[in-house]
């Protein structure tokens, strides 16, 4: 045709490239969706460590060292990354911040800046599409699927991290993170175990496998803590409290409380609840390494607990039959009530007409007692005049409602002839 050319149209410079995370996973492109660096760090290297453990004897000293170093590096994450930098629940001195930054680096979970930024997004956008590790995408995704699959960073909710950028320790750790990982994650475990000539055991057990267990413990906060347990403070979102998760995560398992009161330096508020991170921060406060330990007032905490209990009670109450609501009962004149009571056992209690015809024979006090109130206002009789009835009796009586009396009771003025009114 006239004017037709073989020159391809110019590419629209305003059309942005679609991120791989925003495309469906297929047999052809699945490998492009995988974050191979993270897969190597949290799957392949631990797998290598498990294989090496088959041929590497575990010596007692190395086992003790691996467990001790596990708690040290895990504390760097829970007390450092989480409660200090993500939530600012206390203030730490420079030496403590440096120690926590080094310890957390040994857990190989990203820098404090990266970790805290994502965690703030998680709190701000819990259970939404902007939540970096929303459990609504599946427990596997929340555990570590979000790390082994590539994510579009533009999908994560934005948060303010100006305070992190202003912290020289955070900036230093972020800048030198790879060096810190190698030093604290692998070199230090080997050097210490080398004191008793178990270099390779230190590398395998206190290094690779210890990193794996610390990582899995942290991942449990994102998965188990949003899936297993109770919700004593609020149930609008997924966070839950459970002692099993607390045991696995250095006390981070009281997650329902934490999401309600995120700036509280505690996760467990009862003395008997397991929260070694809280105990460590408290001890640091006693020796001057930490200050401004934030705690919500007990009054506010209990208000949340009571409100949640009330919600549970209301839901349970809605499942039960409480009789016809008073607002739905017809209004009956007193004279009509008296007339109808001549042919059927009707009594008035607290302004409500009750049909007790089928209950007369079952009345624990006998027929005579209940028949004495038929056609009358039996409010006083029911509430102590003859017998002070139980709460169960009140509930049973409510199932027999048939009407309400105009005026709420027997009104003497209405009995008088109209001419006297």
Secondary structure, DSSP 8 states (H G I E B T S, - for coil): -TT---------TT-----GGGS---TTTHHHHB-HHHHIIIIIHHHHHHHHHTTS---HHHHHHHHHHHHHHHHIIIIIIIIIIIT--SEE-HHHHHHHHHHHHTT-S--HHHHHHHHHHHHHTTTSTT-TT-GGG-HHIIIIIHHHB---GGGS-----HHHHT-HHHHHHHHTHHHHIIIIIIIHHHHHHHTTT-HHHIIIIIIIIHHHHHHHHHHHHHTGGGTSSB-SS--SSS--B-HHHHHHTTTTTBHHHHHHSTTSS-S--STTS--HHHHHHHHHHHTTSEE------HHHHHHHHHHHHHHHHHHHHHTS---S-GGGSEEE-HHHHHHHTTTS-EEEETTEEEE-TTTGGG-TT-HHHHHTTTTSB-HHHHBTTS-B--HHHHHHHHTTEEEEETTSS--GGGGS-GGG-
